[in-house]
Amino acid sequence: MTDKIFIQTILQKGKEAKDKVSLEFSDISLEQLNWKPSHASWSIAQCLDHLIVSDSSYFPDLKKITEGTYEMNFWEKYSPFSSVFGRILKDQLQEQVKKKRIAPRKIQPSTSEMKIDIIERYKKNLDIFLQYISKCENIDLDKTIITSPLIQIITYSLRDAFSFLIQHEHRHINQAISVRANENFPKNNSQLRAVVLSFNYSNRII
């Protein structure tokens, strides 16, 4: 069925994701952007790059769906497992992490140092993703079945895809925020100046 309220809810969650990134990372330095808590952990830049790669992997199908040219294949039409896969992914990709999972190789972020423009690239990519979602107000979200861009046997409804993808969005933005909250996270020059000024001021009072 079509569900304009659901679409608006997803769009609002998408806007909140973009606002979170702007609020948390607008003053970040290149060093901070690429800093990792450990060798096995992701940097803020990698969290955002992962979301760009993951979201954009759905763009080809979303383009066809919103243009009215999408046709489901035999497995998408008749797979008895679509609702099961949808439930599993919604459970696994919850915004609040229950269990850490390794991202599939296809959507793993770059291991190279990234430029500061990754933040703007992320926001532009999210805008494209949300534009596609906004054009699905008159699409039957439950009967439109798509295939995972990662594993061809996995199918799920468009409704479930939007649900777990927006959860996934916030999941990794929260991960990026936790990187910044790490006690060893490097301070940028303005933050260092603020610390020095605060220290000098407190010494004058003493």
PyMOL CGO cylinders between C-alpha atoms (Angstrom):
from pymol import cmd
from pymol.cgo import CYLINDER

trace = [
    CYLINDER, 0.00, 0.00, 0.00, 0.99, 3.64, -0.37, 0.3, 1, 1, 1, 1, 1, 1,
    CYLINDER, 0.99, 3.64, -0.37, 1.82, 5.40, 2.89, 0.3, 1, 1, 1, 1, 1, 1,
    CYLINDER, 1.82, 5.40, 2.89, 2.53, 9.12, 2.77, 0.3, 1, 1, 1, 1, 1, 1,
    CYLINDER, 2.53, 9.12, 2.77, 2.82, 9.38, 6.57, 0.3, 1, 1, 1, 1, 1, 1,
    CYLINDER, 2.82, 9.38, 6.57, 5.51, 6.68, 6.59, 0.3, 1, 1, 1, 1, 1, 1,
    CYLINDER, 5.51, 6.68, 6.59, 7.43, 8.48, 3.83, 0.3, 1, 1, 1, 1, 1, 1,
    CYLINDER, 7.43, 8.48, 3.83, 7.25, 11.78, 5.72, 0.3, 1, 1, 1, 1, 1, 1,
    CYLINDER, 7.25, 11.78, 5.72, 8.51, 10.05, 8.87, 0.3, 1, 1, 1, 1, 1, 1,
    CYLINDER, 8.51, 10.05, 8.87, 11.48, 8.60, 6.99, 0.3, 1, 1, 1, 1, 1, 1,
    CYLINDER, 11.48, 8.60, 6.99, 12.22, 12.00, 5.42, 0.3, 1, 1, 1, 1, 1, 1,
    CYLINDER, 12.22, 12.00, 5.42, 12.16, 13.64, 8.84, 0.3, 1, 1, 1, 1, 1, 1,
    CYLINDER, 12.16, 13.64, 8.84, 14.59, 11.04, 10.18, 0.3, 1, 1, 1, 1, 1, 1,
    CYLINDER, 14.59, 11.04, 10.18, 16.81, 11.74, 7.17, 0.3, 1, 1, 1, 1, 1, 1,
    CYLINDER, 16.81, 11.74, 7.17, 16.74, 15.48, 7.89, 0.3, 1, 1, 1, 1, 1, 1,
    CYLINDER, 16.74, 15.48, 7.89, 17.68, 14.75, 11.50, 0.3, 1, 1, 1, 1, 1, 1,
    CYLINDER, 17.68, 14.75, 11.50, 20.65, 12.71, 10.28, 0.3, 1, 1, 1, 1, 1, 1,
    CYLINDER, 20.65, 12.71, 10.28, 21.86, 15.59, 8.11, 0.3, 1, 1, 1, 1, 1, 1,
    CYLINDER, 21.86, 15.59, 8.11, 21.36, 18.10, 10.94, 0.3, 1, 1, 1, 1, 1, 1,
    CYLINDER, 21.36, 18.10, 10.94, 23.32, 15.87, 13.32, 0.3, 1, 1, 1, 1, 1, 1,
    CYLINDER, 23.32, 15.87, 13.32, 26.27, 15.77, 10.93, 0.3, 1, 1, 1, 1, 1, 1,
    CYLINDER, 26.27, 15.77, 10.93, 26.19, 19.57, 10.48, 0.3, 1, 1, 1, 1, 1, 1,
    CYLINDER, 26.19, 19.57, 10.48, 25.99, 20.18, 14.21, 0.3, 1, 1, 1, 1, 1, 1,
    CYLINDER, 25.99, 20.18, 14.21, 28.67, 17.70, 15.25, 0.3, 1, 1, 1, 1, 1, 1,
    CYLINDER, 28.67, 17.70, 15.25, 31.26, 18.05, 12.49, 0.3, 1, 1, 1, 1, 1, 1,
    CYLINDER, 31.26, 18.05, 12.49, 31.03, 21.57, 11.02, 0.3, 1, 1, 1, 1, 1, 1,
    CYLINDER, 31.03, 21.57, 11.02, 34.17, 22.72, 12.88, 0.3, 1, 1, 1, 1, 1, 1,
    CYLINDER, 34.17, 22.72, 12.88, 36.22, 19.57, 12.43, 0.3, 1, 1, 1, 1, 1, 1,
    CYLINDER, 36.22, 19.57, 12.43, 39.82, 19.55, 11.19, 0.3, 1, 1, 1, 1, 1, 1,
    CYLINDER, 39.82, 19.55, 11.19, 41.30, 17.19, 8.61, 0.3, 1, 1, 1, 1, 1, 1,
    CYLINDER, 41.30, 17.19, 8.61, 43.33, 15.45, 11.31, 0.3, 1, 1, 1, 1, 1, 1,
    CYLINDER, 43.33, 15.45, 11.31, 40.23, 14.92, 13.44, 0.3, 1, 1, 1, 1, 1, 1,
    CYLINDER, 40.23, 14.92, 13.44, 38.24, 13.72, 10.46, 0.3, 1, 1, 1, 1, 1, 1,
    CYLINDER, 38.24, 13.72, 10.46, 40.71, 10.90, 9.75, 0.3, 1, 1, 1, 1, 1, 1,
    CYLINDER, 40.71, 10.90, 9.75, 41.61, 10.01, 13.34, 0.3, 1, 1, 1, 1, 1, 1,
    CYLINDER, 41.61, 10.01, 13.34, 40.75, 6.46, 14.44, 0.3, 1, 1, 1, 1, 1, 1,
    CYLINDER, 40.75, 6.46, 14.44, 40.40, 5.23, 18.05, 0.3, 1, 1, 1, 1, 1, 1,
    CYLINDER, 40.40, 5.23, 18.05, 42.26, 2.05, 17.04, 0.3, 1, 1, 1, 1, 1, 1,
    CYLINDER, 42.26, 2.05, 17.04, 43.61, 0.34, 13.95, 0.3, 1, 1, 1, 1, 1, 1,
    CYLINDER, 43.61, 0.34, 13.95, 40.47, -1.79, 13.69, 0.3, 1, 1, 1, 1, 1, 1,
    CYLINDER, 40.47, -1.79, 13.69, 38.06, 1.13, 14.20, 0.3, 1, 1, 1, 1, 1, 1,
    CYLINDER, 38.06, 1.13, 14.20, 36.64, 3.57, 11.68, 0.3, 1, 1, 1, 1, 1, 1,
    CYLINDER, 36.64, 3.57, 11.68, 37.32, 7.29, 11.58, 0.3, 1, 1, 1, 1, 1, 1,
    CYLINDER, 37.32, 7.29, 11.58, 34.55, 9.87, 11.27, 0.3, 1, 1, 1, 1, 1, 1,
    CYLINDER, 34.55, 9.87, 11.27, 35.38, 10.15, 7.57, 0.3, 1, 1, 1, 1, 1, 1,
    CYLINDER, 35.38, 10.15, 7.57, 35.07, 6.39, 7.10, 0.3, 1, 1, 1, 1, 1, 1,
    CYLINDER, 35.07, 6.39, 7.10, 31.67, 6.31, 8.80, 0.3, 1, 1, 1, 1, 1, 1,
    CYLINDER, 31.67, 6.31, 8.80, 30.42, 8.96, 6.36, 0.3, 1, 1, 1, 1, 1, 1,
    CYLINDER, 30.42, 8.96, 6.36, 32.08, 7.32, 3.36, 0.3, 1, 1, 1, 1, 1, 1,
    CYLINDER, 32.08, 7.32, 3.36, 30.45, 4.00, 4.26, 0.3, 1, 1, 1, 1, 1, 1,
    CYLINDER, 30.45, 4.00, 4.26, 27.03, 5.68, 4.27, 0.3, 1, 1, 1, 1, 1, 1,
    CYLINDER, 27.03, 5.68, 4.27, 27.68, 7.29, 0.88, 0.3, 1, 1, 1, 1, 1, 1,
    CYLINDER, 27.68, 7.29, 0.88, 28.62, 3.94, -0.65, 0.3, 1, 1, 1, 1, 1, 1,
    CYLINDER, 28.62, 3.94, -0.65, 25.76, 2.07, 1.04, 0.3, 1, 1, 1, 1, 1, 1,
    CYLINDER, 25.76, 2.07, 1.04, 23.00, 4.56, 0.21, 0.3, 1, 1, 1, 1, 1, 1,
    CYLINDER, 23.00, 4.56, 0.21, 24.11, 5.10, -3.38, 0.3, 1, 1, 1, 1, 1, 1,
    CYLINDER, 24.11, 5.10, -3.38, 24.07, 1.34, -4.05, 0.3, 1, 1, 1, 1, 1, 1,
    CYLINDER, 24.07, 1.34, -4.05, 20.26, 1.64, -4.00, 0.3, 1, 1, 1, 1, 1, 1,
    CYLINDER, 20.26, 1.64, -4.00, 20.10, 4.57, -6.41, 0.3, 1, 1, 1, 1, 1, 1,
    CYLINDER, 20.10, 4.57, -6.41, 19.78, 2.53, -9.65, 0.3, 1, 1, 1, 1, 1, 1,
    CYLINDER, 19.78, 2.53, -9.65, 16.64, 0.72, -8.42, 0.3, 1, 1, 1, 1, 1, 1,
    CYLINDER, 16.64, 0.72, -8.42, 15.19, 3.85, -6.82, 0.3, 1, 1, 1, 1, 1, 1,
    CYLINDER, 15.19, 3.85, -6.82, 15.67, 5.77, -10.07, 0.3, 1, 1, 1, 1, 1, 1,
    CYLINDER, 15.67, 5.77, -10.07, 13.70, 3.12, -11.98, 0.3, 1, 1, 1, 1, 1, 1,
    CYLINDER, 13.70, 3.12, -11.98, 11.00, 2.94, -9.30, 0.3, 1, 1, 1, 1, 1, 1,
    CYLINDER, 11.00, 2.94, -9.30, 10.46, 6.71, -9.22, 0.3, 1, 1, 1, 1, 1, 1,
    CYLINDER, 10.46, 6.71, -9.22, 10.48, 6.92, -13.03, 0.3, 1, 1, 1, 1, 1, 1,
    CYLINDER, 10.48, 6.92, -13.03, 7.94, 4.10, -13.34, 0.3, 1, 1, 1, 1, 1, 1,
    CYLINDER, 7.94, 4.10, -13.34, 10.25, 1.78, -15.29, 0.3, 1, 1, 1, 1, 1, 1,
    CYLINDER, 10.25, 1.78, -15.29, 11.04, -0.70, -12.51, 0.3, 1, 1, 1, 1, 1, 1,
    CYLINDER, 11.04, -0.70, -12.51, 10.05, -4.32, -13.15, 0.3, 1, 1, 1, 1, 1, 1,
    CYLINDER, 10.05, -4.32, -13.15, 10.42, -7.02, -10.53, 0.3, 1, 1, 1, 1, 1, 1,
    CYLINDER, 10.42, -7.02, -10.53, 12.14, -10.22, -11.59, 0.3, 1, 1, 1, 1, 1, 1,
    CYLINDER, 12.14, -10.22, -11.59, 10.78, -13.70, -10.92, 0.3, 1, 1, 1, 1, 1, 1,
    CYLINDER, 10.78, -13.70, -10.92, 12.48, -14.08, -7.52, 0.3, 1, 1, 1, 1, 1, 1,
    CYLINDER, 12.48, -14.08, -7.52, 11.36, -10.64, -6.36, 0.3, 1, 1, 1, 1, 1, 1,
    CYLINDER, 11.36, -10.64, -6.36, 7.77, -11.50, -7.32, 0.3, 1, 1, 1, 1, 1, 1,
    CYLINDER, 7.77, -11.50, -7.32, 7.63, -14.95, -5.74, 0.3, 1, 1, 1, 1, 1, 1,
    CYLINDER, 7.63, -14.95, -5.74, 10.27, -15.22, -3.02, 0.3, 1, 1, 1, 1, 1, 1,
    CYLINDER, 10.27, -15.22, -3.02, 8.57, -16.41, 0.20, 0.3, 1, 1, 1, 1, 1, 1,
    CYLINDER, 8.57, -16.41, 0.20, 11.40, -14.93, 2.26, 0.3, 1, 1, 1, 1, 1, 1,
    CYLINDER, 11.40, -14.93, 2.26, 11.15, -11.20, 1.51, 0.3, 1, 1, 1, 1, 1, 1,
    CYLINDER, 11.15, -11.20, 1.51, 9.32, -10.31, 4.73, 0.3, 1, 1, 1, 1, 1, 1,
    CYLINDER, 9.32, -10.31, 4.73, 11.70, -12.51, 6.74, 0.3, 1, 1, 1, 1, 1, 1,
    CYLINDER, 11.70, -12.51, 6.74, 14.78, -10.81, 5.30, 0.3, 1, 1, 1, 1, 1, 1,
    CYLINDER, 14.78, -10.81, 5.30, 13.20, -7.41, 5.95, 0.3, 1, 1, 1, 1, 1, 1,
    CYLINDER, 13.20, -7.41, 5.95, 12.58, -8.23, 9.62, 0.3, 1, 1, 1, 1, 1, 1,
    CYLINDER, 12.58, -8.23, 9.62, 16.11, -9.59, 10.07, 0.3, 1, 1, 1, 1, 1, 1,
    CYLINDER, 16.11, -9.59, 10.07, 17.73, -6.48, 8.60, 0.3, 1, 1, 1, 1, 1, 1,
    CYLINDER, 17.73, -6.48, 8.60, 15.56, -4.12, 10.64, 0.3, 1, 1, 1, 1, 1, 1,
    CYLINDER, 15.56, -4.12, 10.64, 16.64, -6.00, 13.75, 0.3, 1, 1, 1, 1, 1, 1,
    CYLINDER, 16.64, -6.00, 13.75, 20.33, -6.15, 12.81, 0.3, 1, 1, 1, 1, 1, 1,
    CYLINDER, 20.33, -6.15, 12.81, 20.68, -2.51, 11.74, 0.3, 1, 1, 1, 1, 1, 1,
    CYLINDER, 20.68, -2.51, 11.74, 19.00, -0.78, 14.64, 0.3, 1, 1, 1, 1, 1, 1,
    CYLINDER, 19.00, -0.78, 14.64, 20.08, 2.75, 15.44, 0.3, 1, 1, 1, 1, 1, 1,
    CYLINDER, 20.08, 2.75, 15.44, 21.30, 1.73, 18.88, 0.3, 1, 1, 1, 1, 1, 1,
    CYLINDER, 21.30, 1.73, 18.88, 23.94, -0.97, 18.45, 0.3, 1, 1, 1, 1, 1, 1,
    CYLINDER, 23.94, -0.97, 18.45, 23.08, -4.31, 20.04, 0.3, 1, 1, 1, 1, 1, 1,
    CYLINDER, 23.08, -4.31, 20.04, 25.93, -6.15, 18.39, 0.3, 1, 1, 1, 1, 1, 1,
    CYLINDER, 25.93, -6.15, 18.39, 28.78, -4.87, 16.21, 0.3, 1, 1, 1, 1, 1, 1,
    CYLINDER, 28.78, -4.87, 16.21, 28.76, -6.22, 12.68, 0.3, 1, 1, 1, 1, 1, 1,
    CYLINDER, 28.76, -6.22, 12.68, 31.37, -6.26, 9.93, 0.3, 1, 1, 1, 1, 1, 1,
    CYLINDER, 31.37, -6.26, 9.93, 30.28, -4.33, 6.85, 0.3, 1, 1, 1, 1, 1, 1,
    CYLINDER, 30.28, -4.33, 6.85, 30.24, -6.36, 3.61, 0.3, 1, 1, 1, 1, 1, 1,
    CYLINDER, 30.24, -6.36, 3.61, 33.32, -5.78, 1.47, 0.3, 1, 1, 1, 1, 1, 1,
    CYLINDER, 33.32, -5.78, 1.47, 31.32, -4.02, -1.27, 0.3, 1, 1, 1, 1, 1, 1,
    CYLINDER, 31.32, -4.02, -1.27, 30.33, -1.17, 1.05, 0.3, 1, 1, 1, 1, 1, 1,
    CYLINDER, 30.33, -1.17, 1.05, 33.41, -0.90, 3.23, 0.3, 1, 1, 1, 1, 1, 1,
    CYLINDER, 33.41, -0.90, 3.23, 34.86, 2.63, 3.34, 0.3, 1, 1, 1, 1, 1, 1,
    CYLINDER, 34.86, 2.63, 3.34, 38.11, 3.71, 1.78, 0.3, 1, 1, 1, 1, 1, 1,
    CYLINDER, 38.11, 3.71, 1.78, 41.22, 3.06, 3.84, 0.3, 1, 1, 1, 1, 1, 1,
    CYLINDER, 41.22, 3.06, 3.84, 42.97, 6.11, 2.38, 0.3, 1, 1, 1, 1, 1, 1,
    CYLINDER, 42.97, 6.11, 2.38, 43.03, 9.46, 4.15, 0.3, 1, 1, 1, 1, 1, 1,
    CYLINDER, 43.03, 9.46, 4.15, 40.01, 11.48, 3.05, 0.3, 1, 1, 1, 1, 1, 1,
    CYLINDER, 40.01, 11.48, 3.05, 39.62, 15.15, 2.25, 0.3, 1, 1, 1, 1, 1, 1,
    CYLINDER, 39.62, 15.15, 2.25, 37.57, 17.57, 4.31, 0.3, 1, 1, 1, 1, 1, 1,
    CYLINDER, 37.57, 17.57, 4.31, 34.94, 17.65, 1.54, 0.3, 1, 1, 1, 1, 1, 1,
    CYLINDER, 34.94, 17.65, 1.54, 33.67, 14.21, 2.65, 0.3, 1, 1, 1, 1, 1, 1,
    CYLINDER, 33.67, 14.21, 2.65, 31.18, 16.01, 4.92, 0.3, 1, 1, 1, 1, 1, 1,
    CYLINDER, 31.18, 16.01, 4.92, 29.63, 17.98, 2.06, 0.3, 1, 1, 1, 1, 1, 1,
    CYLINDER, 29.63, 17.98, 2.06, 29.74, 14.93, -0.21, 0.3, 1, 1, 1, 1, 1, 1,
    CYLINDER, 29.74, 14.93, -0.21, 27.88, 12.96, 2.45, 0.3, 1, 1, 1, 1, 1, 1,
    CYLINDER, 27.88, 12.96, 2.45, 25.18, 15.62, 2.80, 0.3, 1, 1, 1, 1, 1, 1,
    CYLINDER, 25.18, 15.62, 2.80, 24.73, 15.91, -0.98, 0.3, 1, 1, 1, 1, 1, 1,
    CYLINDER, 24.73, 15.91, -0.98, 24.46, 12.13, -1.31, 0.3, 1, 1, 1, 1, 1, 1,
    CYLINDER, 24.46, 12.13, -1.31, 21.91, 12.02, 1.51, 0.3, 1, 1, 1, 1, 1, 1,
    CYLINDER, 21.91, 12.02, 1.51, 19.91, 14.76, -0.27, 0.3, 1, 1, 1, 1, 1, 1,
    CYLINDER, 19.91, 14.76, -0.27, 19.75, 12.60, -3.41, 0.3, 1, 1, 1, 1, 1, 1,
    CYLINDER, 19.75, 12.60, -3.41, 18.67, 9.60, -1.33, 0.3, 1, 1, 1, 1, 1, 1,
    CYLINDER, 18.67, 9.60, -1.33, 15.91, 11.61, 0.37, 0.3, 1, 1, 1, 1, 1, 1,
    CYLINDER, 15.91, 11.61, 0.37, 14.74, 13.02, -2.96, 0.3, 1, 1, 1, 1, 1, 1,
    CYLINDER, 14.74, 13.02, -2.96, 14.21, 9.49, -4.23, 0.3, 1, 1, 1, 1, 1, 1,
    CYLINDER, 14.21, 9.49, -4.23, 12.31, 8.58, -1.06, 0.3, 1, 1, 1, 1, 1, 1,
    CYLINDER, 12.31, 8.58, -1.06, 10.11, 11.68, -1.34, 0.3, 1, 1, 1, 1, 1, 1,
    CYLINDER, 10.11, 11.68, -1.34, 9.07, 10.57, -4.84, 0.3, 1, 1, 1, 1, 1, 1,
    CYLINDER, 9.07, 10.57, -4.84, 7.77, 7.25, -3.47, 0.3, 1, 1, 1, 1, 1, 1,
    CYLINDER, 7.77, 7.25, -3.47, 4.63, 8.68, -1.84, 0.3, 1, 1, 1, 1, 1, 1,
    CYLINDER, 4.63, 8.68, -1.84, 2.43, 7.07, -4.48, 0.3, 1, 1, 1, 1, 1, 1,
    CYLINDER, 2.43, 7.07, -4.48, 4.39, 3.80, -4.71, 0.3, 1, 1, 1, 1, 1, 1,
    CYLINDER, 4.39, 3.80, -4.71, 3.03, 0.61, -3.14, 0.3, 1, 1, 1, 1, 1, 1,
    CYLINDER, 3.03, 0.61, -3.14, 5.73, 0.19, -0.51, 0.3, 1, 1, 1, 1, 1, 1,
    CYLINDER, 5.73, 0.19, -0.51, 4.71, -3.33, 0.47, 0.3, 1, 1, 1, 1, 1, 1,
    CYLINDER, 4.71, -3.33, 0.47, 4.26, -4.88, -2.95, 0.3, 1, 1, 1, 1, 1, 1,
    CYLINDER, 4.26, -4.88, -2.95, 7.35, -3.29, -4.45, 0.3, 1, 1, 1, 1, 1, 1,
    CYLINDER, 7.35, -3.29, -4.45, 10.12, -5.80, -3.74, 0.3, 1, 1, 1, 1, 1, 1,
    CYLINDER, 10.12, -5.80, -3.74, 13.78, -5.07, -4.41, 0.3, 1, 1, 1, 1, 1, 1,
    CYLINDER, 13.78, -5.07, -4.41, 16.93, -7.17, -4.28, 0.3, 1, 1, 1, 1, 1, 1,
    CYLINDER, 16.93, -7.17, -4.28, 19.84, -6.43, -1.97, 0.3, 1, 1, 1, 1, 1, 1,
    CYLINDER, 19.84, -6.43, -1.97, 22.68, -4.77, -3.93, 0.3, 1, 1, 1, 1, 1, 1,
    CYLINDER, 22.68, -4.77, -3.93, 25.05, -6.94, -1.88, 0.3, 1, 1, 1, 1, 1, 1,
    CYLINDER, 25.05, -6.94, -1.88, 23.53, -10.45, -1.97, 0.3, 1, 1, 1, 1, 1, 1,
    CYLINDER, 23.53, -10.45, -1.97, 21.32, -11.33, -4.92, 0.3, 1, 1, 1, 1, 1, 1,
    CYLINDER, 21.32, -11.33, -4.92, 19.22, -13.94, -3.12, 0.3, 1, 1, 1, 1, 1, 1,
    CYLINDER, 19.22, -13.94, -3.12, 18.07, -11.45, -0.46, 0.3, 1, 1, 1, 1, 1, 1,
    CYLINDER, 18.07, -11.45, -0.46, 14.91, -9.52, -1.25, 0.3, 1, 1, 1, 1, 1, 1,
    CYLINDER, 14.91, -9.52, -1.25, 12.70, -7.21, 0.81, 0.3, 1, 1, 1, 1, 1, 1,
    CYLINDER, 12.70, -7.21, 0.81, 9.93, -4.68, 0.44, 0.3, 1, 1, 1, 1, 1, 1,
    CYLINDER, 9.93, -4.68, 0.44, 10.63, -1.03, -0.26, 0.3, 1, 1, 1, 1, 1, 1,
    CYLINDER, 10.63, -1.03, -0.26, 9.04, -0.20, 3.11, 0.3, 1, 1, 1, 1, 1, 1,
    CYLINDER, 9.04, -0.20, 3.11, 11.48, -2.46, 4.96, 0.3, 1, 1, 1, 1, 1, 1,
    CYLINDER, 11.48, -2.46, 4.96, 14.41, -1.12, 2.92, 0.3, 1, 1, 1, 1, 1, 1,
    CYLINDER, 14.41, -1.12, 2.92, 13.61, 2.48, 3.86, 0.3, 1, 1, 1, 1, 1, 1,
    CYLINDER, 13.61, 2.48, 3.86, 13.16, 1.47, 7.50, 0.3, 1, 1, 1, 1, 1, 1,
    CYLINDER, 13.16, 1.47, 7.50, 16.47, -0.30, 7.96, 0.3, 1, 1, 1, 1, 1, 1,
    CYLINDER, 16.47, -0.30, 7.96, 18.42, 2.12, 5.76, 0.3, 1, 1, 1, 1, 1, 1,
    CYLINDER, 18.42, 2.12, 5.76, 17.40, 5.13, 7.84, 0.3, 1, 1, 1, 1, 1, 1,
    CYLINDER, 17.40, 5.13, 7.84, 18.23, 3.18, 11.00, 0.3, 1, 1, 1, 1, 1, 1,
    CYLINDER, 18.23, 3.18, 11.00, 21.59, 2.37, 9.43, 0.3, 1, 1, 1, 1, 1, 1,
    CYLINDER, 21.59, 2.37, 9.43, 22.10, 6.08, 8.69, 0.3, 1, 1, 1, 1, 1, 1,
    CYLINDER, 22.10, 6.08, 8.69, 21.75, 7.07, 12.33, 0.3, 1, 1, 1, 1, 1, 1,
    CYLINDER, 21.75, 7.07, 12.33, 23.66, 4.02, 13.52, 0.3, 1, 1, 1, 1, 1, 1,
    CYLINDER, 23.66, 4.02, 13.52, 26.85, 5.15, 11.78, 0.3, 1, 1, 1, 1, 1, 1,
    CYLINDER, 26.85, 5.15, 11.78, 26.39, 8.85, 12.50, 0.3, 1, 1, 1, 1, 1, 1,
    CYLINDER, 26.39, 8.85, 12.50, 26.16, 7.87, 16.16, 0.3, 1, 1, 1, 1, 1, 1,
    CYLINDER, 26.16, 7.87, 16.16, 29.33, 5.84, 15.65, 0.3, 1, 1, 1, 1, 1, 1,
    CYLINDER, 29.33, 5.84, 15.65, 31.07, 8.92, 14.22, 0.3, 1, 1, 1, 1, 1, 1,
    CYLINDER, 31.07, 8.92, 14.22, 29.88, 11.02, 17.17, 0.3, 1, 1, 1, 1, 1, 1,
    CYLINDER, 29.88, 11.02, 17.17, 31.28, 8.43, 19.58, 0.3, 1, 1, 1, 1, 1, 1,
    CYLINDER, 31.28, 8.43, 19.58, 34.67, 8.75, 17.82, 0.3, 1, 1, 1, 1, 1, 1,
    CYLINDER, 34.67, 8.75, 17.82, 34.63, 12.48, 18.55, 0.3, 1, 1, 1, 1, 1, 1,
    CYLINDER, 34.63, 12.48, 18.55, 33.68, 11.77, 22.18, 0.3, 1, 1, 1, 1, 1, 1,
    CYLINDER, 33.68, 11.77, 22.18, 36.70, 9.49, 22.65, 0.3, 1, 1, 1, 1, 1, 1,
    CYLINDER, 36.70, 9.49, 22.65, 39.04, 10.83, 25.35, 0.3, 1, 1, 1, 1, 1, 1,
    CYLINDER, 39.04, 10.83, 25.35, 42.02, 10.58, 22.99, 0.3, 1, 1, 1, 1, 1, 1,
    CYLINDER, 42.02, 10.58, 22.99, 40.34, 12.45, 20.15, 0.3, 1, 1, 1, 1, 1, 1,
    CYLINDER, 40.34, 12.45, 20.15, 42.76, 15.19, 18.96, 0.3, 1, 1, 1, 1, 1, 1,
    CYLINDER, 42.76, 15.19, 18.96, 41.86, 18.82, 19.61, 0.3, 1, 1, 1, 1, 1, 1,
    CYLINDER, 41.86, 18.82, 19.61, 41.97, 21.35, 16.80, 0.3, 1, 1, 1, 1, 1, 1,
    CYLINDER, 41.97, 21.35, 16.80, 43.74, 24.70, 17.13, 0.3, 1, 1, 1, 1, 1, 1,
    CYLINDER, 43.74, 24.70, 17.13, 40.68, 26.66, 18.23, 0.3, 1, 1, 1, 1, 1, 1,
    CYLINDER, 40.68, 26.66, 18.23, 39.91, 24.09, 20.90, 0.3, 1, 1, 1, 1, 1, 1,
    CYLINDER, 39.91, 24.09, 20.90, 43.51, 24.19, 22.12, 0.3, 1, 1, 1, 1, 1, 1,
    CYLINDER, 43.51, 24.19, 22.12, 43.39, 27.99, 22.32, 0.3, 1, 1, 1, 1, 1, 1,
    CYLINDER, 43.39, 27.99, 22.32, 40.19, 27.75, 24.35, 0.3, 1, 1, 1, 1, 1, 1,
    CYLINDER, 40.19, 27.75, 24.35, 41.85, 25.32, 26.77, 0.3, 1, 1, 1, 1, 1, 1,
    CYLINDER, 41.85, 25.32, 26.77, 44.91, 27.58, 27.14, 0.3, 1, 1, 1, 1, 1, 1,
    CYLINDER, 44.91, 27.58, 27.14, 42.77, 30.68, 27.69, 0.3, 1, 1, 1, 1, 1, 1,
    CYLINDER, 42.77, 30.68, 27.69, 40.69, 28.86, 30.27, 0.3, 1, 1, 1, 1, 1, 1,
    CYLINDER, 40.69, 28.86, 30.27, 43.85, 27.66, 32.05, 0.3, 1, 1, 1, 1, 1, 1,
    CYLINDER, 43.85, 27.66, 32.05, 45.38, 31.14, 32.06, 0.3, 1, 1, 1, 1, 1, 1,
    CYLINDER, 45.38, 31.14, 32.06, 42.16, 32.69, 33.33, 0.3, 1, 1, 1, 1, 1, 1,
    CYLINDER, 42.16, 32.69, 33.33, 41.86, 30.18, 36.18, 0.3, 1, 1, 1, 1, 1, 1,
    CYLINDER, 41.86, 30.18, 36.18, 45.49, 30.84, 37.16, 0.3, 1, 1, 1, 1, 1, 1,
    CYLINDER, 45.49, 30.84, 37.16, 44.85, 34.59, 37.33, 0.3, 1, 1, 1, 1, 1, 1,
    CYLINDER, 44.85, 34.59, 37.33, 41.91, 33.99, 39.64, 0.3, 1, 1, 1, 1, 1, 1,
    CYLINDER, 41.91, 33.99, 39.64, 44.05, 31.82, 41.91, 0.3, 1, 1, 1, 1, 1, 1,
]
cmd.load_cgo(trace, "trace")
